[in-house]
Amino acid sequence: MAVLPEGFALPPFPYLLAVLGGLAGVGWLVVQRRPPVTDRTIAGFAPWMLVGSASHVLSVVGALPPVVDPLAGTPTVYGTVAVLAGGVWLLADAQADGTDTTARLLGGLGLLALAVPVALALLDGLGRGSLRLFWPTVGLLGSIVLSAGVWLLLRRLRPVVEVTGAAGALAVFGHVLDGVSTAVGIDLLGFGERSPLSRYLIEFAAELPTASVIGSGWLFVVVKVLLAGFLVVLLSDYVEEEPTEGYLLVGFVAAVGLGPGAHNLLLFTVA
C-alpha cells in the first residue's frame, strides 16, 4: 500500500546536497546558540510554514523559474523553508533584546517573505483567468470558527492545554484548516487527494449512506479535529516539564496541519 503522496520525489543531487548542507549548518548553529523557545516563537514560525505552502503552489502550477523549482517540490520545500526560517531565527535572536522581540522579528520577516509567493500565485491565477475566491474564503472562515470552538472546548474539558498557549491554538487551527480545505476541495471543487492515507479515508466515507447528503470529506474533518485535540492534550504535560522540546513538538504538529491546509486553499484559489 502506497503511503507517500503523489509528486513525492527528491530533487537533483546538487539541490539535495545544498538543502541537506543548509539543514546541517543551521541545525548545528541552533544547537550551539540554543535560542529560547516559547509559544510565541512557534507563532512567529507560522508565516514561514505558509511560505513553504505558497512556494509549493507556485511549483505545482509551473510558475517558478526552472533553476528555483526543484527547491519547492515535495518534500524538498520543507527543508528549504526550514533553512531559511532557521537562519532568520538565529539572526533575530542575535539582534533582539528578548524572546518576545525575537518572535516578533521572526514573524514579521516571515510575513514579508510570504507576500512574495502569495502575490506571484495570485497574479498567475489572474493571468490565466483561473482565480476563484469564494469557496477558499468560505473554507478559511469556516476553519477559523470551527478551530476556535474546538480550542475553547479543549480548554474547558482539559484546562492543561492552556500551557501550550498560542502554539497549541495554532496546532488546532492548522489541522482544522487541513481537514476543512480538503473537504471543500473534494466535495465542492472536484479536486483529488494526493495523500494515500487521506484518500482511503475519504473513499471510505464516500461509500457510506451519508455521502449523497453531506459528501465524503466530513469524516476527514472529524479525524483531523480529534487528532489535533489528542496531540495537543498529549503534549501539554511535556510542555510543562520540558518547555523547549515541548513547544517544538507542538510546533511540528502545527506545521504538518497548517502547511497542507494553506497549500490547499491557495491552490484552489489560483487553479
C-alpha positions as CSV (number, residue, x, y, z in Angstrom):
1,M,0.0,0.0,0.0
2,A,1.4,3.4,-1.0
3,V,1.9,5.8,1.8
4,L,3.8,8.7,0.1
5,P,1.8,11.5,-1.6
6,E,1.7,11.9,-5.3
7,G,4.5,14.0,-6.6
8,F,6.9,12.9,-3.9
9,A,10.4,12.9,-5.4
10,L,13.9,14.0,-4.4
11,P,15.4,16.9,-6.3
12,P,18.6,16.6,-8.4
13,F,21.6,15.8,-6.4
14,P,23.2,19.3,-6.2
15,Y,20.0,20.7,-4.9
16,L,19.6,17.9,-2.4
17,L,23.2,18.4,-1.2
18,A,22.7,22.1,-0.8
19,V,19.5,21.6,1.2
20,L,21.0,18.9,3.4
21,G,24.1,21.0,4.0
22,G,22.0,24.0,4.9
23,L,19.9,22.0,7.4
24,A,23.1,20.6,9.0
25,G,24.6,24.0,9.3
26,V,21.5,25.8,10.6
27,G,20.8,22.9,13.0
28,W,24.4,23.0,14.4
29,L,24.1,26.7,15.0
30,V,20.8,26.4,16.7
31,V,22.2,23.7,19.0
32,Q,25.2,25.9,19.8
33,R,23.2,29.0,20.4
34,R,20.1,27.4,21.9
35,P,17.7,30.4,21.4
36,P,14.8,30.3,23.8
37,V,11.6,28.7,22.6
38,T,8.1,29.8,23.8
39,D,4.6,29.6,22.3
40,R,5.2,33.0,20.7
41,T,8.3,31.6,19.0
42,I,6.1,28.9,17.4
43,A,3.6,31.6,16.4
44,G,6.5,33.5,14.8
45,F,7.3,30.5,12.7
46,A,3.7,30.3,11.3
47,P,4.3,32.7,8.4
48,W,7.3,30.6,7.4
49,M,5.1,27.5,7.3
50,L,2.9,29.3,4.9
51,V,5.9,30.4,2.8
52,G,6.5,26.7,2.1
53,S,2.9,26.1,1.1
54,A,2.7,29.1,-1.2
55,S,6.1,28.2,-2.8
56,H,4.9,24.7,-3.5
57,V,1.7,26.0,-5.1
58,L,3.9,28.0,-7.5
59,S,5.7,24.8,-8.3
60,V,2.5,22.9,-8.9
61,V,1.1,25.5,-11.3
62,G,4.5,25.8,-13.1
63,A,5.1,29.4,-12.2
64,L,8.6,29.1,-10.8
65,P,11.8,29.5,-12.8
66,P,13.4,26.2,-13.6
67,V,16.5,27.0,-11.6
68,V,14.4,27.5,-8.4
69,D,11.6,25.0,-9.0
70,P,13.5,21.9,-7.5
71,L,13.7,23.7,-4.1
72,A,9.9,23.9,-3.9
73,G,8.9,20.4,-4.7
74,T,7.7,17.7,-2.3
75,P,9.5,17.0,0.1
76,T,12.3,19.4,-0.6
77,V,10.3,22.6,0.2
78,Y,10.2,21.6,3.8
79,G,14.0,21.6,4.0
80,T,14.3,24.8,2.0
81,V,12.0,26.7,4.3
82,A,13.5,25.2,7.4
83,V,16.9,26.5,6.3
84,L,15.5,30.0,5.6
85,A,13.4,30.2,8.8
86,G,16.1,28.8,11.0
87,G,18.6,31.3,9.6
88,V,16.2,34.2,10.2
89,W,15.5,32.9,13.7
90,L,19.2,32.9,14.6
91,L,19.7,36.4,13.2
92,A,16.6,37.6,15.0
93,D,17.8,36.1,18.3
94,A,21.2,37.7,17.8
95,Q,19.7,41.2,17.2
96,A,16.8,41.1,19.7
97,D,16.8,42.0,23.3
98,G,14.3,39.4,24.4
99,T,12.3,36.3,23.4
100,D,9.2,38.3,22.6
101,T,11.2,40.6,20.3
102,T,12.8,37.6,18.6
103,A,9.3,36.1,17.9
104,R,8.1,39.4,16.5
105,L,11.1,39.8,14.2
106,L,10.7,36.2,13.1
107,G,7.0,36.6,12.4
108,G,7.4,40.0,10.8
109,L,10.1,38.9,8.4
110,G,8.1,35.8,7.7
111,L,5.1,37.8,6.6
112,L,7.3,39.9,4.3
113,A,8.7,36.7,2.8
114,L,5.2,35.2,2.5
115,A,3.9,38.2,0.5
116,V,6.2,37.3,-2.4
117,P,5.0,33.8,-3.3
118,V,1.3,34.6,-2.5
119,A,1.4,37.7,-4.8
120,L,3.0,35.7,-7.6
121,A,0.4,32.9,-7.2
122,L,-2.5,35.3,-7.3
123,L,-1.0,37.1,-10.3
124,D,-0.6,33.8,-12.1
125,G,-4.2,32.8,-11.4
126,L,-5.4,36.2,-12.5
127,G,-3.4,36.0,-15.7
128,R,-4.7,32.6,-16.6
129,G,-8.3,33.5,-15.7
130,S,-8.5,30.8,-13.0
131,L,-8.6,33.0,-9.9
132,R,-11.5,31.9,-7.7
133,L,-12.0,33.4,-4.2
134,F,-15.5,32.4,-2.9
135,W,-15.0,28.8,-1.8
136,P,-11.5,29.2,-0.5
137,T,-12.7,32.2,1.6
138,V,-15.6,30.1,2.9
139,G,-13.2,27.3,3.8
140,L,-10.9,29.8,5.7
141,L,-13.7,31.4,7.6
142,G,-15.2,28.0,8.5
143,S,-11.9,26.8,9.7
144,I,-11.4,29.8,11.9
145,V,-14.9,29.4,13.5
146,L,-14.5,25.6,14.0
147,S,-11.0,25.8,15.4
148,A,-12.0,28.5,17.8
149,G,-14.8,26.3,19.0
150,V,-12.6,23.2,19.3
151,W,-9.9,25.2,21.2
152,L,-12.5,26.6,23.7
153,L,-13.9,23.1,24.2
154,L,-10.4,21.7,24.8
155,R,-9.7,24.4,27.4
156,R,-12.9,23.6,29.2
157,L,-12.5,19.8,29.2
158,R,-8.8,19.7,29.6
159,P,-7.5,23.0,31.1
160,V,-4.0,21.7,31.0
161,V,-3.8,22.6,27.2
162,E,-3.6,26.3,28.2
163,V,0.1,25.8,28.9
164,T,0.6,25.3,25.2
165,G,-0.7,28.8,24.5
166,A,-0.5,30.2,21.0
167,A,1.3,27.1,19.8
168,G,-1.5,24.8,20.9
169,A,-4.1,27.0,19.3
170,L,-2.1,27.1,16.1
171,A,-1.8,23.3,16.0
172,V,-5.6,23.0,16.4
173,F,-6.2,25.6,13.7
174,G,-3.7,24.1,11.3
175,H,-5.3,20.6,11.4
176,V,-8.9,22.0,11.2
177,L,-7.8,24.0,8.2
178,D,-6.3,21.0,6.6
179,G,-9.5,19.0,7.2
180,V,-11.9,21.7,6.1
181,S,-9.9,22.7,3.0
182,T,-9.7,19.1,1.9
183,A,-13.4,18.7,2.3
184,V,-14.1,21.8,0.3
185,G,-11.7,20.6,-2.5
186,I,-13.2,17.1,-2.6
187,D,-16.9,17.9,-2.3
188,L,-17.3,21.3,-3.8
189,L,-14.5,21.9,-6.3
190,G,-13.7,18.4,-7.7
191,F,-10.1,18.2,-6.6
192,G,-8.5,14.9,-5.6
193,E,-6.5,14.0,-2.5
194,R,-2.8,13.3,-3.1
195,S,-2.0,11.6,0.2
196,P,-2.9,7.9,0.0
197,L,-3.9,7.5,3.7
198,S,-6.2,10.6,3.5
199,R,-7.6,9.3,0.2
200,Y,-8.5,5.9,1.6
201,L,-10.4,7.6,4.5
202,I,-12.3,9.8,2.0
203,E,-13.1,6.9,-0.2
204,F,-14.4,5.0,2.8
205,A,-16.7,8.0,3.7
206,A,-17.9,8.0,0.0
207,E,-19.2,4.5,0.5
208,L,-21.4,5.5,3.5
209,P,-25.1,6.3,3.0
210,T,-24.4,9.8,4.2
211,A,-22.3,10.6,1.1
212,S,-25.2,11.7,-1.0
213,V,-26.3,14.2,1.6
214,I,-23.1,15.6,3.2
215,G,-20.4,14.4,0.8
216,S,-17.3,12.4,1.6
217,G,-15.0,15.0,3.2
218,W,-16.7,15.2,6.6
219,L,-15.1,12.2,8.1
220,F,-11.6,13.6,7.3
221,V,-12.6,16.8,9.1
222,V,-13.7,14.8,12.2
223,V,-10.5,12.8,12.2
224,K,-8.3,15.9,11.9
225,V,-10.2,17.6,14.8
226,L,-9.8,14.6,17.0
227,L,-6.2,14.1,16.1
228,A,-5.3,17.8,16.8
229,G,-7.1,17.7,20.1
230,F,-5.5,14.4,21.1
231,L,-1.9,15.6,20.3
232,V,-2.2,18.9,22.0
233,V,-3.6,17.3,25.2
234,L,-0.9,14.6,25.0
235,L,1.9,17.2,24.6
236,S,0.7,19.6,27.3
237,D,2.4,17.7,30.2
238,Y,5.6,17.6,28.1
239,V,5.5,21.4,27.6
240,E,5.2,21.8,31.3
241,E,8.2,19.5,32.0
242,E,10.4,20.4,29.1
243,P,9.2,23.7,27.6
244,T,11.8,23.9,24.8
245,E,11.3,20.4,23.4
246,G,7.6,20.5,24.1
247,Y,6.9,23.7,22.2
248,L,9.0,22.5,19.3
249,L,6.9,19.3,19.1
250,V,3.7,21.3,19.3
251,G,5.1,23.5,16.5
252,F,5.8,20.4,14.4
253,V,2.2,19.3,14.9
254,A,1.0,22.7,13.8
255,A,3.2,22.7,10.7
256,V,2.0,19.3,9.4
257,G,-1.5,20.6,9.5
258,L,-1.1,24.3,8.6
259,G,1.2,23.7,5.7
260,P,-1.1,21.4,3.7
261,G,-4.2,23.3,4.7
262,A,-2.8,26.6,3.4
263,H,-1.5,24.9,0.3
264,N,-5.0,23.6,-0.4
265,L,-6.7,27.0,-0.1
266,L,-4.1,28.8,-2.2
267,L,-4.2,26.1,-4.9
268,F,-7.9,26.2,-5.0
269,T,-7.8,30.0,-5.3
270,V,-5.5,30.1,-8.3
271,A,-6.1,26.8,-10.1
